[in-house]
Structure formats: structure tokens, C-alpha cells
Amino acid sequence: MCNYSVTTPGVTQQQAIKNELDAYKRVLNLIRDSGPVDAEALVKIIKERDSLNDAVLDIQAMTTEQNHHGCV
């Protein structure tokens, strides 16, 4: 019997946790690979959001949007 995530129907809890950890890893890599100004902006986003998950989702959305516009 599989445990399913409440937030994403059809996704096991184990897969949901893996996805979350992958998202956090991408954000940490962005911070590590960024210059000082961009890294500071990313940390500011993390501190300003109500939760770490909200911050990660916002950063992912921003970087996805920038990738579509040829930035980053």
C-alpha cells in the first residue's frame, strides 16, 4: 500500500519528499553559483517568505520565467 501526498494526487509521499529535496538542492546551487548580488537577492527572498517551501517555489518560478526569456 502506498502513501500518497495530500498536495499532489497520485504522487507517493516518498516521491514528494524527493521532489522537495531536489527543489531545495536547485536553490542552494543557484545561491552557490551566483555572484554576491544575486546570492544576496536569493537569500532575501528566502527570509521574506512565510515558509521555506514558499521561497523555493517563488525562486523556481522566477528562474523558470528567466530561462524562458533567455536570462540567467
ZAPA-362906 format. One record per residue: residue number from 1; x, y, z of N, C-alpha, C, O, CB in turn. Coordinates in steps of 0.1 Angstrom, whole numbers. Each point is the difference from the previous one (the first is absolute). Glycine has a CB too. Example, Ala and Ser with C-alpha at 12.3 -4.5 7.8 and 13.67 -1.06 7.14 Angstrom:
BEGIN
<vogu><num>1</num><n_x>132</n_x><n_y>-57</n_y><n_z>78</n_z><ca_x>-9</ca_x><ca_y>12</ca_y><ca_z>0</ca_z><c_x>9</c_x><c_y>12</c_y><c_z>0</c_z><o_x>10</o_x><o_y>0</o_y><o_z>7</o_z><cb_x>-29</cb_x><cb_y>-12</cb_y><cb_z>5</cb_z></vogu>
<vogu><num>2</num><n_x>15</n_x><n_y>23</n_y><n_z>-19</n_z><ca_x>9</ca_x><ca_y>11</ca_y><ca_z>0</ca_z><c_x>-8</c_x><c_y>11</c_y><c_z>8</c_z><o_x>5</o_x><o_y>11</o_y><o_z>1</o_z><cb_x>7</cb_x><cb_y>-17</cb_y><cb_z>-23</cb_z></vogu>
//
This chain:
BEGIN
<vogu><num>1</num><n_x>8</n_x><n_y>-12</n_y><n_z>0</n_z><ca_x>-8</ca_x><ca_y>12</ca_y><ca_z>0</ca_z><c_x>9</c_x><c_y>12</c_y><c_z>0</c_z><o_x>9</o_x><o_y>1</o_y><o_z>8</o_z><cb_x>-28</cb_x><cb_y>-13</cb_y><cb_z>4</cb_z></vogu>
<vogu><num>2</num><n_x>16</n_x><n_y>22</n_y><n_z>-21</n_z><ca_x>8</ca_x><ca_y>12</ca_y><ca_z>-1</ca_z><c_x>-6</c_x><c_y>11</c_y><c_z>8</c_z><o_x>-12</o_x><o_y>2</o_y><o_z>1</o_z><cb_x>20</cb_x><cb_y>-9</cb_y><cb_z>-24</cb_z></vogu>
<vogu><num>3</num><n_x>0</n_x><n_y>15</n_y><n_z>29</n_z><ca_x>-4</ca_x><ca_y>13</ca_y><ca_z>6</ca_z><c_x>0</c_x><c_y>11</c_y><c_z>-11</c_z><o_x>11</o_x><o_y>1</o_y><o_z>-7</o_z><cb_x>-2</cb_x><cb_y>-8</cb_y><cb_z>30</cb_z></vogu>
<vogu><num>4</num><n_x>-19</n_x><n_y>14</n_y><n_z>-24</n_z><ca_x>-1</ca_x><ca_y>10</ca_y><ca_z>-10</ca_z><c_x>0</c_x><c_y>14</c_y><c_z>6</c_z><o_x>-5</o_x><o_y>2</o_y><o_z>11</o_z><cb_x>-7</cb_x><cb_y>-17</cb_y><cb_z>-26</cb_z></vogu>
<vogu><num>5</num><n_x>19</n_x><n_y>24</n_y><n_z>9</n_z><ca_x>1</ca_x><ca_y>14</ca_y><ca_z>4</ca_z><c_x>-14</c_x><c_y>7</c_y><c_z>0</c_z><o_x>-8</o_x><o_y>-3</o_y><o_z>-10</o_z><cb_x>32</cb_x><cb_y>4</cb_y><cb_z>2</cb_z></vogu>
<vogu><num>6</num><n_x>-27</n_x><n_y>6</n_y><n_z>18</n_z><ca_x>-13</ca_x><ca_y>8</ca_y><ca_z>0</ca_z><c_x>0</c_x><c_y>11</c_y><c_z>-11</c_z><o_x>-10</o_x><o_y>3</o_y><o_z>-5</o_z><cb_x>8</cb_x><cb_y>-8</cb_y><cb_z>30</cb_z></vogu>
<vogu><num>7</num><n_x>14</n_x><n_y>10</n_y><n_z>-28</n_z><ca_x>1</ca_x><ca_y>12</ca_y><ca_z>-9</ca_z><c_x>0</c_x><c_y>-4</c_y><c_z>-14</c_z><o_x>-5</o_x><o_y>8</o_y><o_z>-9</o_z><cb_x>17</cb_x><cb_y>4</cb_y><cb_z>26</cb_z></vogu>
<vogu><num>8</num><n_x>-7</n_x><n_y>-24</n_y><n_z>-21</n_z><ca_x>1</ca_x><ca_y>-4</ca_y><ca_z>-14</ca_z><c_x>-6</c_x><c_y>-14</c_y><c_z>-2</c_z><o_x>6</o_x><o_y>-10</o_y><o_z>4</o_z><cb_x>14</cb_x><cb_y>24</cb_y><cb_z>-7</cb_z></vogu>
<vogu><num>9</num><n_x>-33</n_x><n_y>-14</n_y><n_z>-2</n_z><ca_x>-6</ca_x><ca_y>-13</ca_y><ca_z>-1</ca_z><c_x>8</c_x><c_y>-10</c_y><c_z>-9</c_z><o_x>6</o_x><o_y>4</o_y><o_z>-11</o_z><cb_x>-28</cb_x><cb_y>7</cb_y><cb_z>14</cb_z></vogu>
<vogu><num>10</num><n_x>23</n_x><n_y>-23</n_y><n_z>1</n_z><ca_x>7</ca_x><ca_y>-10</ca_y><ca_z>-8</ca_z><c_x>15</c_x><c_y>-1</c_y><c_z>2</c_z><o_x>7</o_x><o_y>-8</o_y><o_z>-6</o_z><cb_x>-24</cb_x><cb_y>11</cb_y><cb_z>-10</cb_z></vogu>
<vogu><num>11</num><n_x>23</n_x><n_y>6</n_y><n_z>25</n_z><ca_x>14</ca_x><ca_y>0</ca_y><ca_z>2</ca_z><c_x>2</c_x><c_y>-6</c_y><c_z>14</c_z><o_x>-6</o_x><o_y>5</o_y><o_z>10</o_z><cb_x>10</cb_x><cb_y>16</cb_y><cb_z>-25</cb_z></vogu>
<vogu><num>12</num><n_x>5</n_x><n_y>-30</n_y><n_z>16</n_z><ca_x>3</ca_x><ca_y>-6</ca_y><ca_z>13</ca_z><c_x>7</c_x><c_y>10</c_y><c_z>9</c_z><o_x>6</o_x><o_y>9</o_y><o_z>-4</o_z><cb_x>-5</cb_x><cb_y>-32</cb_y><cb_z>-6</cb_z></vogu>
<vogu><num>13</num><n_x>-3</n_x><n_y>21</n_y><n_z>23</n_z><ca_x>7</ca_x><ca_y>9</ca_y><ca_z>10</ca_z><c_x>15</c_x><c_y>0</c_y><c_z>-2</c_z><o_x>7</o_x><o_y>10</o_y><o_z>1</o_z><cb_x>-26</cb_x><cb_y>-14</cb_y><cb_z>15</cb_z></vogu>
<vogu><num>14</num><n_x>25</n_x><n_y>-8</n_y><n_z>-19</n_z><ca_x>14</ca_x><ca_y>-1</ca_y><ca_z>-3</ca_z><c_x>4</c_x><c_y>8</c_y><c_z>-12</c_z><o_x>10</o_x><o_y>7</o_y><o_z>0</o_z><cb_x>-10</cb_x><cb_y>-30</cb_y><cb_z>10</cb_z></vogu>
<vogu><num>15</num><n_x>-8</n_x><n_y>23</n_y><n_z>-21</n_z><ca_x>3</ca_x><ca_y>7</ca_y><ca_z>-12</ca_z><c_x>-1</c_x><c_y>15</c_y><c_z>3</c_z><o_x>8</o_x><o_y>9</o_y><o_z>-5</o_z><cb_x>-15</cb_x><cb_y>-28</cb_y><cb_z>-9</cb_z></vogu>
<vogu><num>16</num><n_x>-4</n_x><n_y>23</n_y><n_z>22</n_z><ca_x>-2</ca_x><ca_y>14</ca_y><ca_z>3</ca_z><c_x>12</c_x><c_y>6</c_y><c_z>8</c_z><o_x>4</o_x><o_y>11</o_y><o_z>-2</o_z><cb_x>-29</cb_x><cb_y>-15</cb_y><cb_z>2</cb_z></vogu>
<vogu><num>17</num><n_x>30</n_x><n_y>-4</n_y><n_z>10</n_z><ca_x>12</ca_x><ca_y>4</ca_y><ca_z>7</ca_z><c_x>12</c_x><c_y>1</c_y><c_z>-8</c_z><o_x>7</o_x><o_y>10</o_y><o_z>1</o_z><cb_x>-17</cb_x><cb_y>-21</cb_y><cb_z>19</cb_z></vogu>
<vogu><num>18</num><n_x>12</n_x><n_y>2</n_y><n_z>-30</n_z><ca_x>11</ca_x><ca_y>1</ca_y><ca_z>-9</ca_z><c_x>-1</c_x><c_y>12</c_y><c_z>-8</c_z><o_x>10</o_x><o_y>7</o_y><o_z>-2</o_z><cb_x>-8</cb_x><cb_y>-32</cb_y><cb_z>1</cb_z></vogu>
<vogu><num>19</num><n_x>-14</n_x><n_y>28</n_y><n_z>-4</n_z><ca_x>-2</ca_x><ca_y>12</ca_y><ca_z>-9</ca_z><c_x>3</c_x><c_y>13</c_y><c_z>8</c_z><o_x>7</o_x><o_y>9</o_y><o_z>-5</o_z><cb_x>-24</cb_x><cb_y>-21</cb_y><cb_z>-8</cb_z></vogu>
<vogu><num>20</num><n_x>13</n_x><n_y>12</n_y><n_z>26</n_z><ca_x>3</ca_x><ca_y>11</ca_y><ca_z>8</ca_z><c_x>15</c_x><c_y>2</c_y><c_z>3</c_z><o_x>5</o_x><o_y>11</o_y><o_z>-1</o_z><cb_x>-28</cb_x><cb_y>-14</cb_y><cb_z>12</cb_z></vogu>
<vogu><num>21</num><n_x>30</n_x><n_y>-8</n_y><n_z>-8</n_z><ca_x>14</ca_x><ca_y>1</ca_y><ca_z>2</ca_z><c_x>7</c_x><c_y>4</c_y><c_z>-13</c_z><o_x>10</o_x><o_y>8</o_y><o_z>1</o_z><cb_x>-12</cb_x><cb_y>-26</cb_y><cb_z>17</cb_z></vogu>
<vogu><num>22</num><n_x>-2</n_x><n_y>14</n_y><n_z>-29</n_z><ca_x>6</ca_x><ca_y>4</ca_y><ca_z>-13</ca_z><c_x>-2</c_x><c_y>15</c_y><c_z>-2</c_z><o_x>9</o_x><o_y>7</o_y><o_z>-5</o_z><cb_x>-13</cb_x><cb_y>-30</cb_y><cb_z>-4</cb_z></vogu>
<vogu><num>23</num><n_x>-8</n_x><n_y>28</n_y><n_z>12</n_z><ca_x>-2</ca_x><ca_y>14</ca_y><ca_z>-1</ca_z><c_x>9</c_x><c_y>8</c_y><c_z>9</c_z><o_x>5</o_x><o_y>11</o_y><o_z>-4</o_z><cb_x>-29</cb_x><cb_y>-16</cb_y><cb_z>-2</cb_z></vogu>
<vogu><num>24</num><n_x>25</n_x><n_y>1</n_y><n_z>19</n_z><ca_x>9</ca_x><ca_y>7</ca_y><ca_z>9</ca_z><c_x>15</c_x><c_y>0</c_y><c_z>-5</c_z><o_x>7</o_x><o_y>9</o_y><o_z>1</o_z><cb_x>-22</cb_x><cb_y>-16</cb_y><cb_z>18</cb_z></vogu>
<vogu><num>25</num><n_x>19</n_x><n_y>-5</n_y><n_z>-25</n_z><ca_x>13</ca_x><ca_y>-1</ca_y><ca_z>-5</ca_z><c_x>3</c_x><c_y>10</c_y><c_z>-11</c_z><o_x>10</o_x><o_y>6</o_y><o_z>-1</o_z><cb_x>-10</cb_x><cb_y>-31</cb_y><cb_z>7</cb_z></vogu>
<vogu><num>26</num><n_x>-10</n_x><n_y>26</n_y><n_z>-15</n_z><ca_x>1</ca_x><ca_y>10</ca_y><ca_z>-11</ca_z><c_x>2</c_x><c_y>14</c_y><c_z>5</c_z><o_x>8</o_x><o_y>8</o_y><o_z>-5</o_z><cb_x>-22</cb_x><cb_y>-23</cb_y><cb_z>-10</cb_z></vogu>
<vogu><num>27</num><n_x>6</n_x><n_y>19</n_y><n_z>25</n_z><ca_x>1</ca_x><ca_y>13</ca_y><ca_z>6</ca_z><c_x>14</c_x><c_y>2</c_y><c_z>6</c_z><o_x>6</o_x><o_y>11</o_y><o_z>-2</o_z><cb_x>-31</cb_x><cb_y>-10</cb_y><cb_z>6</cb_z></vogu>
<vogu><num>28</num><n_x>30</n_x><n_y>-11</n_y><n_z>4</n_z><ca_x>13</ca_x><ca_y>1</ca_y><ca_z>6</ca_z><c_x>11</c_x><c_y>1</c_y><c_z>-11</c_z><o_x>9</o_x><o_y>8</o_y><o_z>2</o_z><cb_x>-17</cb_x><cb_y>-21</cb_y><cb_z>18</cb_z></vogu>
<vogu><num>29</num><n_x>6</n_x><n_y>6</n_y><n_z>-31</n_z><ca_x>10</ca_x><ca_y>1</ca_y><ca_z>-11</ca_z><c_x>-1</c_x><c_y>14</c_y><c_z>-6</c_z><o_x>11</o_x><o_y>5</o_y><o_z>-4</o_z><cb_x>-12</cb_x><cb_y>-30</cb_y><cb_z>0</cb_z></vogu>
<vogu><num>30</num><n_x>-11</n_x><n_y>30</n_y><n_z>2</n_z><ca_x>-1</ca_x><ca_y>14</ca_y><ca_z>-5</ca_z><c_x>8</c_x><c_y>10</c_y><c_z>9</c_z><o_x>7</o_x><o_y>8</o_y><o_z>-5</o_z><cb_x>-30</cb_x><cb_y>-14</cb_y><cb_z>-5</cb_z></vogu>
<vogu><num>31</num><n_x>21</n_x><n_y>5</n_y><n_z>23</n_z><ca_x>7</ca_x><ca_y>9</ca_y><ca_z>9</ca_z><c_x>15</c_x><c_y>-2</c_y><c_z>-1</c_z><o_x>7</o_x><o_y>10</o_y><o_z>-1</o_z><cb_x>-27</cb_x><cb_y>-11</cb_y><cb_z>17</cb_z></vogu>
<vogu><num>32</num><n_x>24</n_x><n_y>-11</n_y><n_z>-16</n_z><ca_x>15</ca_x><ca_y>-3</ca_y><ca_z>-1</ca_z><c_x>6</c_x><c_y>5</c_y><c_z>-13</c_z><o_x>11</o_x><o_y>4</o_y><o_z>0</o_z><cb_x>-15</cb_x><cb_y>-24</cb_y><cb_z>14</cb_z></vogu>
<vogu><num>33</num><n_x>-3</n_x><n_y>18</n_y><n_z>-25</n_z><ca_x>5</ca_x><ca_y>4</ca_y><ca_z>-13</ca_z><c_x>-2</c_x><c_y>15</c_y><c_z>-4</c_z><o_x>5</o_x><o_y>4</o_y><o_z>-10</o_z><cb_x>-9</cb_x><cb_y>-28</cb_y><cb_z>3</cb_z></vogu>
<vogu><num>34</num><n_x>-4</n_x><n_y>31</n_y><n_z>15</n_z><ca_x>-3</ca_x><ca_y>14</ca_y><ca_z>-3</ca_z><c_x>12</c_x><c_y>9</c_y><c_z>5</c_z><o_x>7</o_x><o_y>-4</o_y><o_z>9</o_z><cb_x>-32</cb_x><cb_y>-1</cb_y><cb_z>-7</cb_z></vogu>
<vogu><num>35</num><n_x>25</n_x><n_y>17</n_y><n_z>-7</n_z><ca_x>9</ca_x><ca_y>10</ca_y><ca_z>5</ca_z><c_x>-6</c_x><c_y>6</c_y><c_z>13</c_z><o_x>-11</o_x><o_y>-4</o_y><o_z>3</o_z><cb_x>19</cb_x><cb_y>9</cb_y><cb_z>-27</cb_z></vogu>
<vogu><num>36</num><n_x>0</n_x><n_y>3</n_y><n_z>31</n_z><ca_x>-5</ca_x><ca_y>5</ca_y><ca_z>13</ca_z><c_x>-13</c_x><c_y>7</c_y><c_z>-1</c_z><o_x>-8</o_x><o_y>-1</o_y><o_z>10</o_z><cb_x>31</cb_x><cb_y>4</cb_y><cb_z>-4</cb_z></vogu>
<vogu><num>37</num><n_x>-26</n_x><n_y>5</n_y><n_z>-16</n_z><ca_x>-13</ca_x><ca_y>8</ca_y><ca_z>0</ca_z><c_x>-11</c_x><c_y>-10</c_y><c_z>-2</c_z><o_x>-11</o_x><o_y>2</o_y><o_z>7</o_z><cb_x>23</cb_x><cb_y>18</cb_y><cb_z>-17</cb_z></vogu>
<vogu><num>38</num><n_x>-11</n_x><n_y>-29</n_y><n_z>1</n_z><ca_x>-11</ca_x><ca_y>-9</ca_y><ca_z>-3</ca_z><c_x>-2</c_x><c_y>-10</c_y><c_z>12</c_z><o_x>-11</o_x><o_y>-3</o_y><o_z>3</o_z><cb_x>16</cb_x><cb_y>5</cb_y><cb_z>-28</cb_z></vogu>
<vogu><num>39</num><n_x>6</n_x><n_y>-6</n_y><n_z>31</n_z><ca_x>-1</ca_x><ca_y>-9</ca_y><ca_z>12</ca_z><c_x>-7</c_x><c_y>7</c_y><c_z>11</c_z><o_x>-9</o_x><o_y>-6</o_y><o_z>7</o_z><cb_x>30</cb_x><cb_y>-6</cb_y><cb_z>-14</cb_z></vogu>
<vogu><num>40</num><n_x>-18</n_x><n_y>25</n_y><n_z>9</n_z><ca_x>-7</ca_x><ca_y>8</ca_y><ca_z>10</ca_z><c_x>-15</c_x><c_y>1</c_y><c_z>-3</c_z><o_x>-8</o_x><o_y>-1</o_y><o_z>9</o_z><cb_x>30</cb_x><cb_y>14</cb_y><cb_z>-4</cb_z></vogu>
<vogu><num>41</num><n_x>-25</n_x><n_y>-11</n_y><n_z>-17</n_z><ca_x>-14</ca_x><ca_y>1</ca_y><ca_z>-4</ca_z><c_x>-8</c_x><c_y>-13</c_y><c_z>2</c_z><o_x>-11</o_x><o_y>0</o_y><o_z>5</o_z><cb_x>17</cb_x><cb_y>17</cb_y><cb_z>-22</cb_z></vogu>
<vogu><num>42</num><n_x>0</n_x><n_y>-28</n_y><n_z>15</n_z><ca_x>-6</ca_x><ca_y>-13</ca_y><ca_z>2</ca_z><c_x>-2</c_x><c_y>-2</c_y><c_z>15</c_z><o_x>-10</o_x><o_y>-5</o_y><o_z>4</o_z><cb_x>21</cb_x><cb_y>-4</cb_y><cb_z>-25</cb_z></vogu>
<vogu><num>43</num><n_x>-1</n_x><n_y>12</n_y><n_z>29</n_z><ca_x>-1</ca_x><ca_y>-2</ca_y><ca_z>15</ca_z><c_x>-11</c_x><c_y>10</c_y><c_z>5</c_z><o_x>-8</o_x><o_y>-4</o_y><o_z>9</o_z><cb_x>32</cb_x><cb_y>-3</cb_y><cb_z>-7</cb_z></vogu>
<vogu><num>44</num><n_x>-25</n_x><n_y>18</n_y><n_z>-8</n_z><ca_x>-11</ca_x><ca_y>10</ca_y><ca_z>4</ca_z><c_x>-14</c_x><c_y>-6</c_y><c_z>-2</c_z><o_x>-9</o_x><o_y>1</o_y><o_z>8</o_z><cb_x>25</cb_x><cb_y>18</cb_y><cb_z>-13</cb_z></vogu>
<vogu><num>45</num><n_x>-17</n_x><n_y>-25</n_y><n_z>-7</n_z><ca_x>-13</ca_x><ca_y>-7</ca_y><ca_z>-3</ca_z><c_x>-3</c_x><c_y>-11</c_y><c_z>10</c_z><o_x>-11</o_x><o_y>-1</o_y><o_z>5</o_z><cb_x>14</cb_x><cb_y>6</cb_y><cb_z>-29</cb_z></vogu>
<vogu><num>46</num><n_x>7</n_x><n_y>-13</n_y><n_z>28</n_z><ca_x>-2</ca_x><ca_y>-11</ca_y><ca_z>9</ca_z><c_x>-4</c_x><c_y>6</c_y><c_z>14</c_z><o_x>-9</o_x><o_y>-6</o_y><o_z>6</o_z><cb_x>26</cb_x><cb_y>-8</cb_y><cb_z>-18</cb_z></vogu>
<vogu><num>47</num><n_x>-11</n_x><n_y>25</n_y><n_z>16</n_z><ca_x>-3</ca_x><ca_y>5</ca_y><ca_z>13</ca_z><c_x>-14</c_x><c_y>7</c_y><c_z>0</c_z><o_x>-6</o_x><o_y>0</o_y><o_z>11</o_z><cb_x>30</cb_x><cb_y>4</cb_y><cb_z>-7</cb_z></vogu>
<vogu><num>48</num><n_x>-28</n_x><n_y>2</n_y><n_z>-15</n_z><ca_x>-13</ca_x><ca_y>7</ca_y><ca_z>0</ca_z><c_x>-12</c_x><c_y>-8</c_y><c_z>-1</c_z><o_x>-11</o_x><o_y>4</o_y><o_z>4</o_z><cb_x>24</cb_x><cb_y>14</cb_y><cb_z>-15</cb_z></vogu>
<vogu><num>49</num><n_x>-12</n_x><n_y>-31</n_y><n_z>6</n_z><ca_x>-12</ca_x><ca_y>-8</ca_y><ca_z>-2</ca_z><c_x>-4</c_x><c_y>-6</c_y><c_z>14</c_z><o_x>8</o_x><o_y>-1</o_y><o_z>9</o_z><cb_x>-1</cb_x><cb_y>-4</cb_y><cb_z>-33</cb_z></vogu>
<vogu><num>50</num><n_x>-20</n_x><n_y>1</n_y><n_z>24</n_z><ca_x>-5</ca_x><ca_y>-6</ca_y><ca_z>13</ca_z><c_x>6</c_x><c_y>-14</c_y><c_z>2</c_z><o_x>1</o_x><o_y>-4</o_y><o_z>12</o_z><cb_x>-22</cb_x><cb_y>17</cb_y><cb_z>-16</cb_z></vogu>
<vogu><num>51</num><n_x>25</n_x><n_y>-20</n_y><n_z>-6</n_z><ca_x>6</ca_x><ca_y>-13</ca_y><ca_z>2</ca_z><c_x>11</c_x><c_y>-2</c_y><c_z>-10</c_z><o_x>0</o_x><o_y>6</o_y><o_z>-11</o_z><cb_x>-22</cb_x><cb_y>-15</cb_y><cb_z>20</cb_z></vogu>
<vogu><num>52</num><n_x>30</n_x><n_y>-1</n_y><n_z>-6</n_z><ca_x>11</ca_x><ca_y>-3</ca_y><ca_z>-10</ca_z><c_x>-6</c_x><c_y>-6</c_y><c_z>-13</c_z><o_x>5</o_x><o_y>3</o_y><o_z>-10</o_z><cb_x>10</cb_x><cb_y>-8</cb_y><cb_z>30</cb_z></vogu>
<vogu><num>53</num><n_x>-26</n_x><n_y>-2</n_y><n_z>-18</n_z><ca_x>-6</ca_x><ca_y>-6</ca_y><ca_z>-12</ca_z><c_x>-5</c_x><c_y>12</c_y><c_z>-9</c_z><o_x>1</o_x><o_y>-1</o_y><o_z>-13</o_z><cb_x>-8</cb_x><cb_y>-20</cb_y><cb_z>25</cb_z></vogu>
<vogu><num>54</num><n_x>1</n_x><n_y>31</n_y><n_z>-7</n_z><ca_x>-5</ca_x><ca_y>11</ca_y><ca_z>-8</ca_z><c_x>11</c_x><c_y>7</c_y><c_z>-7</c_z><o_x>-1</o_x><o_y>4</o_y><o_z>-11</o_z><cb_x>-17</cb_x><cb_y>-1</cb_y><cb_z>27</cb_z></vogu>
<vogu><num>55</num><n_x>30</n_x><n_y>-1</n_y><n_z>-9</n_z><ca_x>11</ca_x><ca_y>6</ca_y><ca_z>-6</ca_z><c_x>6</c_x><c_y>-8</c_y><c_z>-11</c_z><o_x>3</o_x><o_y>6</o_y><o_z>-11</o_z><cb_x>2</cb_x><cb_y>4</cb_y><cb_z>33</cb_z></vogu>
<vogu><num>56</num><n_x>-4</n_x><n_y>-23</n_y><n_z>-20</n_z><ca_x>5</ca_x><ca_y>-9</ca_y><ca_z>-11</ca_z><c_x>-9</c_x><c_y>1</c_y><c_z>-12</c_z><o_x>4</o_x><o_y>1</o_y><o_z>-11</o_z><cb_x>6</cb_x><cb_y>-16</cb_y><cb_z>28</cb_z></vogu>
<vogu><num>57</num><n_x>-23</n_x><n_y>14</n_y><n_z>-15</n_z><ca_x>-10</ca_x><ca_y>1</ca_y><ca_z>-11</ca_z><c_x>1</c_x><c_y>13</c_y><c_z>-8</c_z><o_x>0</o_x><o_y>1</o_y><o_z>-12</o_z><cb_x>-15</cb_x><cb_y>-16</cb_y><cb_z>25</cb_z></vogu>
<vogu><num>58</num><n_x>17</n_x><n_y>26</n_y><n_z>-5</n_z><ca_x>1</ca_x><ca_y>13</ca_y><ca_z>-7</ca_z><c_x>13</c_x><c_y>1</c_y><c_z>-8</c_z><o_x>0</o_x><o_y>6</o_y><o_z>-11</o_z><cb_x>-13</cb_x><cb_y>4</cb_y><cb_z>30</cb_z></vogu>
<vogu><num>59</num><n_x>24</n_x><n_y>-15</n_y><n_z>-13</n_z><ca_x>13</ca_x><ca_y>1</ca_y><ca_z>-7</ca_z><c_x>-1</c_x><c_y>-9</c_y><c_z>-12</c_z><o_x>5</o_x><o_y>4</o_y><o_z>-11</o_z><cb_x>7</cb_x><cb_y>0</cb_y><cb_z>32</cb_z></vogu>
<vogu><num>60</num><n_x>-18</n_x><n_y>-16</n_y><n_z>-20</n_z><ca_x>-1</ca_x><ca_y>-8</ca_y><ca_z>-12</ca_z><c_x>-8</c_x><c_y>7</c_y><c_z>-11</c_z><o_x>3</o_x><o_y>-1</o_y><o_z>-12</o_z><cb_x>-1</cb_x><cb_y>-20</cb_y><cb_z>27</cb_z></vogu>
<vogu><num>61</num><n_x>-13</n_x><n_y>27</n_y><n_z>-11</n_z><ca_x>-8</ca_x><ca_y>7</ca_y><ca_z>-10</ca_z><c_x>8</c_x><c_y>11</c_y><c_z>-7</c_z><o_x>-2</o_x><o_y>2</o_y><o_z>-12</o_z><cb_x>-19</cb_x><cb_y>-7</cb_y><cb_z>26</cb_z></vogu>
<vogu><num>62</num><n_x>28</n_x><n_y>12</n_y><n_z>-6</n_z><ca_x>8</ca_x><ca_y>11</ca_y><ca_z>-5</ca_z><c_x>11</c_x><c_y>-5</c_y><c_z>-10</c_z><o_x>2</o_x><o_y>6</o_y><o_z>-11</o_z><cb_x>-6</cb_x><cb_y>7</cb_y><cb_z>32</cb_z></vogu>
<vogu><num>63</num><n_x>11</n_x><n_y>-23</n_y><n_z>-17</n_z><ca_x>10</ca_x><ca_y>-5</ca_y><ca_z>-9</ca_z><c_x>-5</c_x><c_y>-7</c_y><c_z>-12</c_z><o_x>6</o_x><o_y>1</o_y><o_z>-11</o_z><cb_x>8</cb_x><cb_y>-4</cb_y><cb_z>31</cb_z></vogu>
<vogu><num>64</num><n_x>-26</n_x><n_y>-3</n_y><n_z>-19</n_z><ca_x>-7</ca_x><ca_y>-6</ca_y><ca_z>-12</ca_z><c_x>-4</c_x><c_y>11</c_y><c_z>-9</c_z><o_x>2</o_x><o_y>-1</o_y><o_z>-13</o_z><cb_x>-10</cb_x><cb_y>-18</cb_y><cb_z>26</cb_z></vogu>
<vogu><num>65</num><n_x>3</n_x><n_y>30</n_y><n_z>-8</n_z><ca_x>-4</ca_x><ca_y>11</ca_y><ca_z>-8</ca_z><c_x>12</c_x><c_y>7</c_y><c_z>-7</c_z><o_x>-1</o_x><o_y>3</o_y><o_z>-12</o_z><cb_x>-18</cb_x><cb_y>1</cb_y><cb_z>27</cb_z></vogu>
<vogu><num>66</num><n_x>30</n_x><n_y>-3</n_y><n_z>-8</n_z><ca_x>12</ca_x><ca_y>6</ca_y><ca_z>-5</ca_z><c_x>6</c_x><c_y>-9</c_y><c_z>-11</c_z><o_x>5</o_x><o_y>5</o_y><o_z>-10</o_z><cb_x>0</cb_x><cb_y>6</cb_y><cb_z>32</cb_z></vogu>
<vogu><num>67</num><n_x>-6</n_x><n_y>-24</n_y><n_z>-20</n_z><ca_x>5</ca_x><ca_y>-10</ca_y><ca_z>-11</ca_z><c_x>-8</c_x><c_y>2</c_y><c_z>-12</c_z><o_x>6</o_x><o_y>-1</o_y><o_z>-11</o_z><cb_x>2</cb_x><cb_y>-15</cb_y><cb_z>29</cb_z></vogu>
<vogu><num>68</num><n_x>-21</n_x><n_y>18</n_y><n_z>-17</n_z><ca_x>-8</ca_x><ca_y>2</ca_y><ca_z>-12</ca_z><c_x>3</c_x><c_y>13</c_y><c_z>-7</c_z><o_x>-3</o_x><o_y>1</o_y><o_z>-12</o_z><cb_x>-15</cb_x><cb_y>-15</cb_y><cb_z>23</cb_z></vogu>
<vogu><num>69</num><n_x>23</n_x><n_y>23</n_y><n_z>-4</n_z><ca_x>3</ca_x><ca_y>13</ca_y><ca_z>-6</ca_z><c_x>15</c_x><c_y>2</c_y><c_z>-4</c_z><o_x>4</o_x><o_y>10</o_y><o_z>-4</o_z><cb_x>-23</cb_x><cb_y>0</cb_y><cb_z>17</cb_z></vogu>
<vogu><num>70</num><n_x>26</n_x><n_y>-21</n_y><n_z>-12</n_z><ca_x>14</ca_x><ca_y>0</ca_y><ca_z>-4</ca_z><c_x>10</c_x><c_y>6</c_y><c_z>11</c_z><o_x>11</o_x><o_y>3</o_y><o_z>-4</o_z><cb_x>-19</cb_x><cb_y>-2</cb_y><cb_z>-19</cb_z></vogu>
<vogu><num>71</num><n_x>3</n_x><n_y>0</n_y><n_z>35</n_z><ca_x>8</ca_x><ca_y>6</ca_y><ca_z>10</ca_z><c_x>6</c_x><c_y>-11</c_y><c_z>9</c_z><o_x>-3</o_x><o_y>-12</o_y><o_z>-2</o_z><cb_x>-11</cb_x><cb_y>33</cb_y><cb_z>2</cb_z></vogu>
<vogu><num>72</num><n_x>22</n_x><n_y>-17</n_y><n_z>10</n_z><ca_x>6</ca_x><ca_y>-9</ca_y><ca_z>10</ca_z><c_x>15</c_x><c_y>-3</c_y><c_z>-3</c_z><o_x>6</o_x><o_y>-7</o_y><o_z>8</o_z><cb_x>-28</cb_x><cb_y>-3</cb_y><cb_z>-4</cb_z></vogu>
//
